[in-house]
Amino acid sequence: MAYQMSIPTPIRIYGTEWCTDCHRARAFFEQRRIPYVWIDPDQESEAEQFVLRINQGLRSVPTIVFPDGSILVEPSVADLIAKFEDLGQT
C-alpha cells in the first residue's frame, strides 16, 4: 500500500524591497513567527507575470497567496488579522 505524504504549501508573499506595504506585511508575518516564502517580482520574471495575471495587468504588491488558494492584495494589518482569524490562527 502506498502512502502519500502531504507537504503543506507555504504562504507566498510577492513583494518588492521598495514597497512600504510589502515591508509592513513582512513585519506582520515575522513578528508572529508565521513562516512564508518571499518572492520579489523585480528579481524573478515568472513572479512578475504571476502578479500581473492575478491582478488583471496591475503590478500590485504585496500579493499574498495562502495555502488554501486564497489571495490578499495590498492587505492592511486588519485584513491580515481577519484572515488568520478565519483560519483559526490568531
HTML snippet that shows the backbone in 3Dmol.js (N, CA, C, O; Angstrom):
<script src="https://3Dmol.org/build/3Dmol-min.js"></script>
<div id="view" style="width:600px;height:400px;position:relative"></div>
<script>
const pdb = `
ATOM      1  N   MET A   1       0.855  -1.177   0.000  1.00  0.00           N
ATOM      2  CA  MET A   1       0.000   0.000   0.000  1.00  0.00           C
ATOM      3  C   MET A   1       0.898   1.236   0.000  1.00  0.00           C
ATOM      4  O   MET A   1       1.845   1.326   0.781  1.00  0.00           O
ATOM      5  N   ALA A   2       0.594   2.176  -0.874  1.00  0.00           N
ATOM      6  CA  ALA A   2       1.378   3.405  -0.967  1.00  0.00           C
ATOM      7  C   ALA A   2       0.733   4.491  -0.122  1.00  0.00           C
ATOM      8  O   ALA A   2      -0.487   4.649  -0.102  1.00  0.00           O
ATOM      9  N   TYR A   3       1.566   5.216   0.559  1.00  0.00           N
ATOM     10  CA  TYR A   3       1.095   6.342   1.359  1.00  0.00           C
ATOM     11  C   TYR A   3       1.592   7.621   0.729  1.00  0.00           C
ATOM     12  O   TYR A   3       2.726   7.705   0.257  1.00  0.00           O
ATOM     13  N   GLN A   4       0.734   8.602   0.729  1.00  0.00           N
ATOM     14  CA  GLN A   4       1.131   9.894   0.182  1.00  0.00           C
ATOM     15  C   GLN A   4       1.240  10.881   1.329  1.00  0.00           C
ATOM     16  O   GLN A   4       0.291  11.092   2.085  1.00  0.00           O
ATOM     17  N   MET A   5       2.392  11.468   1.441  1.00  0.00           N
ATOM     18  CA  MET A   5       2.615  12.453   2.491  1.00  0.00           C
ATOM     19  C   MET A   5       2.269  13.824   1.943  1.00  0.00           C
ATOM     20  O   MET A   5       2.760  14.219   0.886  1.00  0.00           O
ATOM     21  N   SER A   6       1.424  14.548   2.659  1.00  0.00           N
ATOM     22  CA  SER A   6       1.094  15.893   2.180  1.00  0.00           C
ATOM     23  C   SER A   6       2.057  16.889   2.801  1.00  0.00           C
ATOM     24  O   SER A   6       2.254  16.925   4.015  1.00  0.00           O
ATOM     25  N   ILE A   7       2.638  17.681   1.948  1.00  0.00           N
ATOM     26  CA  ILE A   7       3.558  18.720   2.395  1.00  0.00           C
ATOM     27  C   ILE A   7       2.827  20.040   2.249  1.00  0.00           C
ATOM     28  O   ILE A   7       2.451  20.423   1.142  1.00  0.00           O
ATOM     29  N   PRO A   8       2.620  20.746   3.366  1.00  0.00           N
ATOM     30  CA  PRO A   8       1.872  21.994   3.274  1.00  0.00           C
ATOM     31  C   PRO A   8       2.578  23.027   2.403  1.00  0.00           C
ATOM     32  O   PRO A   8       3.798  23.183   2.456  1.00  0.00           O
ATOM     33  N   THR A   9       1.802  23.708   1.623  1.00  0.00           N
ATOM     34  CA  THR A   9       2.327  24.776   0.786  1.00  0.00           C
ATOM     35  C   THR A   9       2.536  25.997   1.671  1.00  0.00           C
ATOM     36  O   THR A   9       1.629  26.392   2.403  1.00  0.00           O
ATOM     37  N   PRO A  10       3.705  26.589   1.613  1.00  0.00           N
ATOM     38  CA  PRO A  10       3.927  27.774   2.452  1.00  0.00           C
ATOM     39  C   PRO A  10       3.166  28.987   1.913  1.00  0.00           C
ATOM     40  O   PRO A  10       2.792  29.042   0.741  1.00  0.00           O
ATOM     41  N   ILE A  11       2.954  29.930   2.782  1.00  0.00           N
ATOM     42  CA  ILE A  11       2.402  31.216   2.365  1.00  0.00           C
ATOM     43  C   ILE A  11       3.454  31.876   1.482  1.00  0.00           C
ATOM     44  O   ILE A  11       4.640  31.885   1.810  1.00  0.00           O
ATOM     45  N   ARG A  12       3.007  32.424   0.368  1.00  0.00           N
ATOM     46  CA  ARG A  12       3.933  33.098  -0.545  1.00  0.00           C
ATOM     47  C   ARG A  12       3.589  34.583  -0.580  1.00  0.00           C
ATOM     48  O   ARG A  12       2.450  34.962  -0.852  1.00  0.00           O
ATOM     49  N   ILE A  13       4.581  35.412  -0.302  1.00  0.00           N
ATOM     50  CA  ILE A  13       4.407  36.854  -0.378  1.00  0.00           C
ATOM     51  C   ILE A  13       5.193  37.351  -1.585  1.00  0.00           C
ATOM     52  O   ILE A  13       6.419  37.244  -1.633  1.00  0.00           O
ATOM     53  N   TYR A  14       4.469  37.896  -2.556  1.00  0.00           N
ATOM     54  CA  TYR A  14       5.090  38.526  -3.718  1.00  0.00           C
ATOM     55  C   TYR A  14       5.221  39.998  -3.370  1.00  0.00           C
ATOM     56  O   TYR A  14       4.227  40.718  -3.273  1.00  0.00           O
ATOM     57  N   GLY A  15       6.453  40.435  -3.185  1.00  0.00           N
ATOM     58  CA  GLY A  15       6.668  41.817  -2.787  1.00  0.00           C
ATOM     59  C   GLY A  15       8.026  42.312  -3.226  1.00  0.00           C
ATOM     60  O   GLY A  15       8.895  41.535  -3.621  1.00  0.00           O
ATOM     61  N   THR A  16       8.194  43.614  -3.150  1.00  0.00           N
ATOM     62  CA  THR A  16       9.442  44.244  -3.566  1.00  0.00           C
ATOM     63  C   THR A  16      10.110  44.931  -2.380  1.00  0.00           C
ATOM     64  O   THR A  16       9.472  45.215  -1.366  1.00  0.00           O
ATOM     65  N   GLU A  17      11.395  45.190  -2.527  1.00  0.00           N
ATOM     66  CA  GLU A  17      12.147  45.851  -1.458  1.00  0.00           C
ATOM     67  C   GLU A  17      11.771  47.324  -1.309  1.00  0.00           C
ATOM     68  O   GLU A  17      11.935  47.888  -0.227  1.00  0.00           O
ATOM     69  N   TRP A  18      11.274  47.953  -2.365  1.00  0.00           N
ATOM     70  CA  TRP A  18      10.972  49.385  -2.329  1.00  0.00           C
ATOM     71  C   TRP A  18       9.556  49.686  -1.823  1.00  0.00           C
ATOM     72  O   TRP A  18       9.215  50.852  -1.627  1.00  0.00           O
ATOM     73  N   CYS A  19       8.743  48.678  -1.611  1.00  0.00           N
ATOM     74  CA  CYS A  19       7.326  48.852  -1.268  1.00  0.00           C
ATOM     75  C   CYS A  19       7.112  48.857   0.245  1.00  0.00           C
ATOM     76  O   CYS A  19       7.399  47.867   0.918  1.00  0.00           O
ATOM     77  N   THR A  20       6.607  49.972   0.780  1.00  0.00           N
ATOM     78  CA  THR A  20       6.380  50.058   2.224  1.00  0.00           C
ATOM     79  C   THR A  20       5.262  49.122   2.678  1.00  0.00           C
ATOM     80  O   THR A  20       5.327  48.586   3.785  1.00  0.00           O
ATOM     81  N   ASP A  21       4.242  48.915   1.852  1.00  0.00           N
ATOM     82  CA  ASP A  21       3.183  47.961   2.208  1.00  0.00           C
ATOM     83  C   ASP A  21       3.745  46.542   2.309  1.00  0.00           C
ATOM     84  O   ASP A  21       3.313  45.750   3.147  1.00  0.00           O
ATOM     85  N   CYS A  22       4.704  46.235   1.454  1.00  0.00           N
ATOM     86  CA  CYS A  22       5.354  44.914   1.487  1.00  0.00           C
ATOM     87  C   CYS A  22       6.141  44.745   2.787  1.00  0.00           C
ATOM     88  O   CYS A  22       6.107  43.680   3.404  1.00  0.00           O
ATOM     89  N   HIS A  23       6.841  45.786   3.195  1.00  0.00           N
ATOM     90  CA  HIS A  23       7.595  45.735   4.450  1.00  0.00           C
ATOM     91  C   HIS A  23       6.651  45.557   5.637  1.00  0.00           C
ATOM     92  O   HIS A  23       6.957  44.815   6.571  1.00  0.00           O
ATOM     93  N   ARG A  24       5.513  46.230   5.602  1.00  0.00           N
ATOM     94  CA  ARG A  24       4.527  46.106   6.684  1.00  0.00           C
ATOM     95  C   ARG A  24       3.978  44.677   6.751  1.00  0.00           C
ATOM     96  O   ARG A  24       3.851  44.114   7.838  1.00  0.00           O
ATOM     97  N   ALA A  25       3.655  44.095   5.600  1.00  0.00           N
ATOM     98  CA  ALA A  25       3.142  42.723   5.571  1.00  0.00           C
ATOM     99  C   ALA A  25       4.207  41.750   6.072  1.00  0.00           C
ATOM    100  O   ALA A  25       3.925  40.851   6.864  1.00  0.00           O
ATOM    101  N   ARG A  26       5.415  41.945   5.602  1.00  0.00           N
ATOM    102  CA  ARG A  26       6.521  41.075   6.017  1.00  0.00           C
ATOM    103  C   ARG A  26       6.737  41.154   7.531  1.00  0.00           C
ATOM    104  O   ARG A  26       6.957  40.130   8.178  1.00  0.00           O
ATOM    105  N   ALA A  27       6.675  42.348   8.091  1.00  0.00           N
ATOM    106  CA  ALA A  27       6.832  42.528   9.536  1.00  0.00           C
ATOM    107  C   ALA A  27       5.713  41.818  10.295  1.00  0.00           C
ATOM    108  O   ALA A  27       5.955  41.229  11.349  1.00  0.00           O
ATOM    109  N   PHE A  28       4.486  41.871   9.763  1.00  0.00           N
ATOM    110  CA  PHE A  28       3.350  41.177  10.385  1.00  0.00           C
ATOM    111  C   PHE A  28       3.671  39.687  10.525  1.00  0.00           C
ATOM    112  O   PHE A  28       3.478  39.112  11.597  1.00  0.00           O
ATOM    113  N   PHE A  29       4.155  39.064   9.462  1.00  0.00           N
ATOM    114  CA  PHE A  29       4.464  37.633   9.489  1.00  0.00           C
ATOM    115  C   PHE A  29       5.643  37.332  10.400  1.00  0.00           C
ATOM    116  O   PHE A  29       5.620  36.355  11.149  1.00  0.00           O
ATOM    117  N   GLU A  30       6.665  38.160  10.341  1.00  0.00           N
ATOM    118  CA  GLU A  30       7.859  37.913  11.146  1.00  0.00           C
ATOM    119  C   GLU A  30       7.580  38.099  12.636  1.00  0.00           C
ATOM    120  O   GLU A  30       8.051  37.305  13.450  1.00  0.00           O
ATOM    121  N   GLN A  31       6.825  39.131  13.006  1.00  0.00           N
ATOM    122  CA  GLN A  31       6.512  39.365  14.417  1.00  0.00           C
ATOM    123  C   GLN A  31       5.708  38.223  15.020  1.00  0.00           C
ATOM    124  O   GLN A  31       5.814  37.947  16.215  1.00  0.00           O
ATOM    125  N   ARG A  32       4.910  37.563  14.203  1.00  0.00           N
ATOM    126  CA  ARG A  32       4.065  36.466  14.679  1.00  0.00           C
ATOM    127  C   ARG A  32       4.684  35.099  14.396  1.00  0.00           C
ATOM    128  O   ARG A  32       4.085  34.059  14.670  1.00  0.00           O
ATOM    129  N   ARG A  33       5.892  35.124  13.844  1.00  0.00           N
ATOM    130  CA  ARG A  33       6.632  33.902  13.508  1.00  0.00           C
ATOM    131  C   ARG A  33       5.811  32.965  12.617  1.00  0.00           C
ATOM    132  O   ARG A  33       5.785  31.750  12.814  1.00  0.00           O
ATOM    133  N   ILE A  34       5.151  33.565  11.641  1.00  0.00           N
ATOM    134  CA  ILE A  34       4.386  32.815  10.652  1.00  0.00           C
ATOM    135  C   ILE A  34       5.321  32.570   9.466  1.00  0.00           C
ATOM    136  O   ILE A  34       5.801  33.524   8.854  1.00  0.00           O
ATOM    137  N   PRO A  35       5.583  31.315   9.136  1.00  0.00           N
ATOM    138  CA  PRO A  35       6.500  31.054   8.025  1.00  0.00           C
ATOM    139  C   PRO A  35       5.906  31.482   6.679  1.00  0.00           C
ATOM    140  O   PRO A  35       4.704  31.370   6.439  1.00  0.00           O
ATOM    141  N   TYR A  36       6.783  31.969   5.827  1.00  0.00           N
ATOM    142  CA  TYR A  36       6.368  32.405   4.496  1.00  0.00           C
ATOM    143  C   TYR A  36       7.569  32.335   3.568  1.00  0.00           C
ATOM    144  O   TYR A  36       8.713  32.213   4.005  1.00  0.00           O
ATOM    145  N   VAL A  37       7.280  32.413   2.288  1.00  0.00           N
ATOM    146  CA  VAL A  37       8.326  32.497   1.276  1.00  0.00           C
ATOM    147  C   VAL A  37       8.201  33.869   0.626  1.00  0.00           C
ATOM    148  O   VAL A  37       7.116  34.253   0.188  1.00  0.00           O
ATOM    149  N   TRP A  38       9.294  34.600   0.562  1.00  0.00           N
ATOM    150  CA  TRP A  38       9.335  35.934  -0.042  1.00  0.00           C
ATOM    151  C   TRP A  38       9.761  35.795  -1.496  1.00  0.00           C
ATOM    152  O   TRP A  38      10.800  35.204  -1.793  1.00  0.00           O
ATOM    153  N   ILE A  39       8.961  36.337  -2.395  1.00  0.00           N
ATOM    154  CA  ILE A  39       9.265  36.269  -3.825  1.00  0.00           C
ATOM    155  C   ILE A  39       9.217  37.682  -4.382  1.00  0.00           C
ATOM    156  O   ILE A  39       8.190  38.353  -4.291  1.00  0.00           O
ATOM    157  N   ASP A  40      10.315  38.134  -4.955  1.00  0.00           N
ATOM    158  CA  ASP A  40      10.417  39.501  -5.445  1.00  0.00           C
ATOM    159  C   ASP A  40      10.198  39.535  -6.962  1.00  0.00           C
ATOM    160  O   ASP A  40      11.035  39.043  -7.718  1.00  0.00           O
ATOM    161  N   PRO A  41       9.074  40.114  -7.409  1.00  0.00           N
ATOM    162  CA  PRO A  41       8.816  40.212  -8.845  1.00  0.00           C
ATOM    163  C   PRO A  41       9.856  41.042  -9.598  1.00  0.00           C
ATOM    164  O   PRO A  41       9.980  40.909 -10.815  1.00  0.00           O
ATOM    165  N   ASP A  42      10.601  41.892  -8.899  1.00  0.00           N
ATOM    166  CA  ASP A  42      11.676  42.650  -9.545  1.00  0.00           C
ATOM    167  C   ASP A  42      12.849  41.735  -9.904  1.00  0.00           C
ATOM    168  O   ASP A  42      13.643  42.056 -10.788  1.00  0.00           O
ATOM    169  N   GLN A  43      12.952  40.604  -9.222  1.00  0.00           N
ATOM    170  CA  GLN A  43      14.079  39.696  -9.413  1.00  0.00           C
ATOM    171  C   GLN A  43      13.731  38.449 -10.234  1.00  0.00           C
ATOM    172  O   GLN A  43      14.617  37.796 -10.784  1.00  0.00           O
ATOM    173  N   GLU A  44      12.435  38.124 -10.312  1.00  0.00           N
ATOM    174  CA  GLU A  44      12.023  36.897 -10.994  1.00  0.00           C
ATOM    175  C   GLU A  44      10.912  37.200 -11.995  1.00  0.00           C
ATOM    176  O   GLU A  44       9.826  37.626 -11.601  1.00  0.00           O
ATOM    177  N   SER A  45      11.168  36.989 -13.266  1.00  0.00           N
ATOM    178  CA  SER A  45      10.179  37.323 -14.298  1.00  0.00           C
ATOM    179  C   SER A  45       8.921  36.474 -14.180  1.00  0.00           C
ATOM    180  O   SER A  45       7.828  36.967 -14.457  1.00  0.00           O
ATOM    181  N   GLU A  46       9.046  35.203 -13.773  1.00  0.00           N
ATOM    182  CA  GLU A  46       7.852  34.371 -13.578  1.00  0.00           C
ATOM    183  C   GLU A  46       6.975  34.935 -12.476  1.00  0.00           C
ATOM    184  O   GLU A  46       5.749  34.913 -12.580  1.00  0.00           O
ATOM    185  N   ALA A  47       7.593  35.436 -11.430  1.00  0.00           N
ATOM    186  CA  ALA A  47       6.837  36.043 -10.329  1.00  0.00           C
ATOM    187  C   ALA A  47       6.129  37.304 -10.805  1.00  0.00           C
ATOM    188  O   ALA A  47       4.975  37.547 -10.449  1.00  0.00           O
ATOM    189  N   GLU A  48       6.818  38.101 -11.607  1.00  0.00           N
ATOM    190  CA  GLU A  48       6.195  39.308 -12.145  1.00  0.00           C
ATOM    191  C   GLU A  48       4.979  38.954 -13.004  1.00  0.00           C
ATOM    192  O   GLU A  48       3.937  39.600 -12.896  1.00  0.00           O
ATOM    193  N   GLN A  49       5.103  37.945 -13.845  1.00  0.00           N
ATOM    194  CA  GLN A  49       3.997  37.516 -14.692  1.00  0.00           C
ATOM    195  C   GLN A  49       2.823  37.003 -13.853  1.00  0.00           C
ATOM    196  O   GLN A  49       1.664  37.253 -14.182  1.00  0.00           O
ATOM    197  N   PHE A  50       3.128  36.288 -12.771  1.00  0.00           N
ATOM    198  CA  PHE A  50       2.080  35.800 -11.868  1.00  0.00           C
ATOM    199  C   PHE A  50       1.321  36.970 -11.254  1.00  0.00           C
ATOM    200  O   PHE A  50       0.091  36.986 -11.260  1.00  0.00           O
ATOM    201  N   VAL A  51       2.051  37.945 -10.726  1.00  0.00           N
ATOM    202  CA  VAL A  51       1.417  39.119 -10.101  1.00  0.00           C
ATOM    203  C   VAL A  51       0.555  39.861 -11.116  1.00  0.00           C
ATOM    204  O   VAL A  51      -0.568  40.255 -10.801  1.00  0.00           O
ATOM    205  N   LEU A  52       1.060  40.054 -12.317  1.00  0.00           N
ATOM    206  CA  LEU A  52       0.286  40.740 -13.363  1.00  0.00           C
ATOM    207  C   LEU A  52      -0.982  39.958 -13.714  1.00  0.00           C
ATOM    208  O   LEU A  52      -2.043  40.552 -13.905  1.00  0.00           O
ATOM    209  N   ARG A  53      -0.875  38.643 -13.798  1.00  0.00           N
ATOM    210  CA  ARG A  53      -2.036  37.821 -14.139  1.00  0.00           C
ATOM    211  C   ARG A  53      -3.092  37.862 -13.030  1.00  0.00           C
ATOM    212  O   ARG A  53      -4.280  38.033 -13.306  1.00  0.00           O
ATOM    213  N   ILE A  54      -2.666  37.708 -11.803  1.00  0.00           N
ATOM    214  CA  ILE A  54      -3.596  37.708 -10.662  1.00  0.00           C
ATOM    215  C   ILE A  54      -4.297  39.056 -10.521  1.00  0.00           C
ATOM    216  O   ILE A  54      -5.466  39.111 -10.140  1.00  0.00           O
ATOM    217  N   ASN A  55      -3.593  40.135 -10.825  1.00  0.00           N
ATOM    218  CA  ASN A  55      -4.104  41.489 -10.596  1.00  0.00           C
ATOM    219  C   ASN A  55      -4.548  42.189 -11.880  1.00  0.00           C
ATOM    220  O   ASN A  55      -4.490  43.415 -11.979  1.00  0.00           O
ATOM    221  N   GLN A  56      -4.987  41.408 -12.854  1.00  0.00           N
ATOM    222  CA  GLN A  56      -5.522  41.930 -14.110  1.00  0.00           C
ATOM    223  C   GLN A  56      -4.617  42.990 -14.751  1.00  0.00           C
ATOM    224  O   GLN A  56      -5.072  44.064 -15.143  1.00  0.00           O
ATOM    225  N   GLY A  57      -3.335  42.660 -14.845  1.00  0.00           N
ATOM    226  CA  GLY A  57      -2.388  43.541 -15.508  1.00  0.00           C
ATOM    227  C   GLY A  57      -1.731  44.576 -14.619  1.00  0.00           C
ATOM    228  O   GLY A  57      -0.846  45.303 -15.070  1.00  0.00           O
ATOM    229  N   LEU A  58      -2.145  44.656 -13.373  1.00  0.00           N
ATOM    230  CA  LEU A  58      -1.534  45.600 -12.438  1.00  0.00           C
ATOM    231  C   LEU A  58      -0.423  44.910 -11.661  1.00  0.00           C
ATOM    232  O   LEU A  58      -0.503  43.722 -11.352  1.00  0.00           O
ATOM    233  N   ARG A  59       0.586  45.659 -11.361  1.00  0.00           N
ATOM    234  CA  ARG A  59       1.731  45.124 -10.611  1.00  0.00           C
ATOM    235  C   ARG A  59       1.543  45.451  -9.128  1.00  0.00           C
ATOM    236  O   ARG A  59       2.377  46.114  -8.512  1.00  0.00           O
ATOM    237  N   SER A  60       0.435  44.973  -8.576  1.00  0.00           N
ATOM    238  CA  SER A  60       0.068  45.283  -7.194  1.00  0.00           C
ATOM    239  C   SER A  60       0.783  44.346  -6.228  1.00  0.00           C
ATOM    240  O   SER A  60       0.668  43.124  -6.312  1.00  0.00           O
ATOM    241  N   VAL A  61       1.522  44.958  -5.312  1.00  0.00           N
ATOM    242  CA  VAL A  61       2.221  44.206  -4.276  1.00  0.00           C
ATOM    243  C   VAL A  61       1.999  44.894  -2.933  1.00  0.00           C
ATOM    244  O   VAL A  61       1.849  46.115  -2.890  1.00  0.00           O
ATOM    245  N   PRO A  62       1.974  44.147  -1.853  1.00  0.00           N
ATOM    246  CA  PRO A  62       2.170  42.714  -1.811  1.00  0.00           C
ATOM    247  C   PRO A  62       0.933  41.958  -2.303  1.00  0.00           C
ATOM    248  O   PRO A  62      -0.207  42.364  -2.075  1.00  0.00           O
ATOM    249  N   THR A  63       1.199  40.863  -2.975  1.00  0.00           N
ATOM    250  CA  THR A  63       0.177  39.886  -3.325  1.00  0.00           C
ATOM    251  C   THR A  63       0.534  38.654  -2.508  1.00  0.00           C
ATOM    252  O   THR A  63       1.613  38.085  -2.669  1.00  0.00           O
ATOM    253  N   ILE A  64      -0.377  38.246  -1.633  1.00  0.00           N
ATOM    254  CA  ILE A  64      -0.093  37.161  -0.697  1.00  0.00           C
ATOM    255  C   ILE A  64      -0.994  35.977  -1.027  1.00  0.00           C
ATOM    256  O   ILE A  64      -2.217  36.104  -1.070  1.00  0.00           O
ATOM    257  N   VAL A  65      -0.369  34.826  -1.258  1.00  0.00           N
ATOM    258  CA  VAL A  65      -1.086  33.607  -1.615  1.00  0.00           C
ATOM    259  C   VAL A  65      -1.013  32.645  -0.428  1.00  0.00           C
ATOM    260  O   VAL A  65       0.071  32.314   0.051  1.00  0.00           O
ATOM    261  N   PHE A  66      -2.182  32.204   0.036  1.00  0.00           N
ATOM    262  CA  PHE A  66      -2.277  31.316   1.187  1.00  0.00           C
ATOM    263  C   PHE A  66      -2.418  29.865   0.741  1.00  0.00           C
ATOM    264  O   PHE A  66      -2.839  29.601  -0.385  1.00  0.00           O
ATOM    265  N   PRO A  67      -2.070  28.925   1.615  1.00  0.00           N
ATOM    266  CA  PRO A  67      -2.150  27.506   1.257  1.00  0.00           C
ATOM    267  C   PRO A  67      -3.538  27.046   0.797  1.00  0.00           C
ATOM    268  O   PRO A  67      -3.649  26.081   0.041  1.00  0.00           O
ATOM    269  N   ASP A  68      -4.588  27.723   1.244  1.00  0.00           N
ATOM    270  CA  ASP A  68      -5.944  27.336   0.831  1.00  0.00           C
ATOM    271  C   ASP A  68      -6.312  27.885  -0.548  1.00  0.00           C
ATOM    272  O   ASP A  68      -7.422  27.669  -1.034  1.00  0.00           O
ATOM    273  N   GLY A  69      -5.364  28.603  -1.177  1.00  0.00           N
ATOM    274  CA  GLY A  69      -5.591  29.152  -2.507  1.00  0.00           C
ATOM    275  C   GLY A  69      -6.124  30.572  -2.508  1.00  0.00           C
ATOM    276  O   GLY A  69      -6.208  31.201  -3.562  1.00  0.00           O
ATOM    277  N   SER A  70      -6.486  31.086  -1.337  1.00  0.00           N
ATOM    278  CA  SER A  70      -6.981  32.462  -1.271  1.00  0.00           C
ATOM    279  C   SER A  70      -5.824  33.435  -1.432  1.00  0.00           C
ATOM    280  O   SER A  70      -4.666  33.106  -1.175  1.00  0.00           O
ATOM    281  N   ILE A  71      -6.169  34.638  -1.863  1.00  0.00           N
ATOM    282  CA  ILE A  71      -5.163  35.659  -2.163  1.00  0.00           C
ATOM    283  C   ILE A  71      -5.609  36.990  -1.575  1.00  0.00           C
ATOM    284  O   ILE A  71      -6.770  37.380  -1.701  1.00  0.00           O
ATOM    285  N   LEU A  72      -4.683  37.675  -0.939  1.00  0.00           N
ATOM    286  CA  LEU A  72      -4.910  39.049  -0.497  1.00  0.00           C
ATOM    287  C   LEU A  72      -3.943  39.944  -1.253  1.00  0.00           C
ATOM    288  O   LEU A  72      -2.762  39.625  -1.398  1.00  0.00           O
ATOM    289  N   VAL A  73      -4.458  41.066  -1.731  1.00  0.00           N
ATOM    290  CA  VAL A  73      -3.636  42.025  -2.467  1.00  0.00           C
ATOM    291  C   VAL A  73      -3.632  43.336  -1.702  1.00  0.00           C
ATOM    292  O   VAL A  73      -4.681  43.887  -1.370  1.00  0.00           O
ATOM    293  N   GLU A  74      -2.424  43.825  -1.428  1.00  0.00           N
ATOM    294  CA  GLU A  74      -2.232  45.065  -0.681  1.00  0.00           C
ATOM    295  C   GLU A  74      -3.077  45.098   0.601  1.00  0.00           C
ATOM    296  O   GLU A  74      -3.779  46.077   0.854  1.00  0.00           O
ATOM    297  N   PRO A  75      -3.010  44.028   1.410  1.00  0.00           N
ATOM    298  CA  PRO A  75      -3.841  43.996   2.614  1.00  0.00           C
ATOM    299  C   PRO A  75      -3.321  44.928   3.701  1.00  0.00           C
ATOM    300  O   PRO A  75      -2.121  45.178   3.815  1.00  0.00           O
ATOM    301  N   SER A  76      -4.250  45.429   4.487  1.00  0.00           N
ATOM    302  CA  SER A  76      -3.887  46.176   5.688  1.00  0.00           C
ATOM    303  C   SER A  76      -3.576  45.162   6.789  1.00  0.00           C
ATOM    304  O   SER A  76      -3.822  43.967   6.622  1.00  0.00           O
ATOM    305  N   VAL A  77      -3.042  45.630   7.899  1.00  0.00           N
ATOM    306  CA  VAL A  77      -2.799  44.741   9.033  1.00  0.00           C
ATOM    307  C   VAL A  77      -4.134  44.169   9.506  1.00  0.00           C
ATOM    308  O   VAL A  77      -4.204  42.994   9.869  1.00  0.00           O
ATOM    309  N   ALA A  78      -5.187  44.976   9.507  1.00  0.00           N
ATOM    310  CA  ALA A  78      -6.514  44.481   9.902  1.00  0.00           C
ATOM    311  C   ALA A  78      -6.978  43.355   8.978  1.00  0.00           C
ATOM    312  O   ALA A  78      -7.577  42.384   9.439  1.00  0.00           O
ATOM    313  N   ASP A  79      -6.705  43.480   7.680  1.00  0.00           N
ATOM    314  CA  ASP A  79      -7.055  42.417   6.732  1.00  0.00           C
ATOM    315  C   ASP A  79      -6.300  41.128   7.060  1.00  0.00           C
ATOM    316  O   ASP A  79      -6.874  40.040   7.012  1.00  0.00           O
ATOM    317  N   LEU A  80      -5.027  41.251   7.389  1.00  0.00           N
ATOM    318  CA  LEU A  80      -4.224  40.078   7.717  1.00  0.00           C
ATOM    319  C   LEU A  80      -4.706  39.423   9.012  1.00  0.00           C
ATOM    320  O   LEU A  80      -4.792  38.198   9.099  1.00  0.00           O
ATOM    321  N   ILE A  81      -5.017  40.237  10.006  1.00  0.00           N
ATOM    322  CA  ILE A  81      -5.542  39.699  11.265  1.00  0.00           C
ATOM    323  C   ILE A  81      -6.847  38.951  11.003  1.00  0.00           C
ATOM    324  O   ILE A  81      -7.045  37.847  11.512  1.00  0.00           O
ATOM    325  N   ALA A  82      -7.733  39.545  10.215  1.00  0.00           N
ATOM    326  CA  ALA A  82      -9.012  38.906   9.896  1.00  0.00           C
ATOM    327  C   ALA A  82      -8.796  37.586   9.164  1.00  0.00           C
ATOM    328  O   ALA A  82      -9.504  36.614   9.425  1.00  0.00           O
ATOM    329  N   LYS A  83      -7.832  37.542   8.256  1.00  0.00           N
ATOM    330  CA  LYS A  83      -7.547  36.311   7.514  1.00  0.00           C
ATOM    331  C   LYS A  83      -7.123  35.202   8.464  1.00  0.00           C
ATOM    332  O   LYS A  83      -7.595  34.071   8.347  1.00  0.00           O
ATOM    333  N   PHE A  84      -6.242  35.513   9.396  1.00  0.00           N
ATOM    334  CA  PHE A  84      -5.771  34.489  10.322  1.00  0.00           C
ATOM    335  C   PHE A  84      -6.836  34.108  11.346  1.00  0.00           C
ATOM    336  O   PHE A  84      -6.832  32.987  11.854  1.00  0.00           O
ATOM    337  N   GLU A  85      -7.747  35.033  11.652  1.00  0.00           N
ATOM    338  CA  GLU A  85      -8.889  34.669  12.491  1.00  0.00           C
ATOM    339  C   GLU A  85      -9.783  33.677  11.747  1.00  0.00           C
ATOM    340  O   GLU A  85     -10.276  32.715  12.336  1.00  0.00           O
ATOM    341  N   ASP A  86      -9.988  33.917  10.450  1.00  0.00           N
ATOM    342  CA  ASP A  86     -10.772  32.998   9.615  1.00  0.00           C
ATOM    343  C   ASP A  86     -10.133  31.613   9.571  1.00  0.00           C
ATOM    344  O   ASP A  86     -10.829  30.598   9.538  1.00  0.00           O
ATOM    345  N   LEU A  87      -8.801  31.583   9.570  1.00  0.00           N
ATOM    346  CA  LEU A  87      -8.081  30.314   9.537  1.00  0.00           C
ATOM    347  C   LEU A  87      -7.985  29.674  10.920  1.00  0.00           C
ATOM    348  O   LEU A  87      -7.484  28.559  11.065  1.00  0.00           O
ATOM    349  N   GLY A  88      -8.474  30.401  11.946  1.00  0.00           N
ATOM    350  CA  GLY A  88      -8.397  29.891  13.304  1.00  0.00           C
ATOM    351  C   GLY A  88      -7.006  29.974  13.899  1.00  0.00           C
ATOM    352  O   GLY A  88      -6.650  29.179  14.769  1.00  0.00           O
ATOM    353  N   GLN A  89      -6.214  30.937  13.433  1.00  0.00           N
ATOM    354  CA  GLN A  89      -4.830  31.077  13.873  1.00  0.00           C
ATOM    355  C   GLN A  89      -4.539  32.494  14.327  1.00  0.00           C
ATOM    356  O   GLN A  89      -3.697  33.167  13.732  1.00  0.00           O
ATOM    357  N   THR A  90      -5.203  32.957  15.348  1.00  0.00           N
ATOM    358  CA  THR A  90      -4.954  34.310  15.823  1.00  0.00           C
ATOM    359  C   THR A  90      -3.851  34.364  16.839  1.00  0.00           C
ATOM    360  O   THR A  90      -3.522  35.441  17.337  1.00  0.00           O
TER     361      THR A  90
END
`;
const viewer = $3Dmol.createViewer("view");
viewer.addModel(pdb, "pdb");
viewer.setStyle({}, {cartoon: {color: "spectrum"}});
viewer.zoomTo();
viewer.render();
</script>
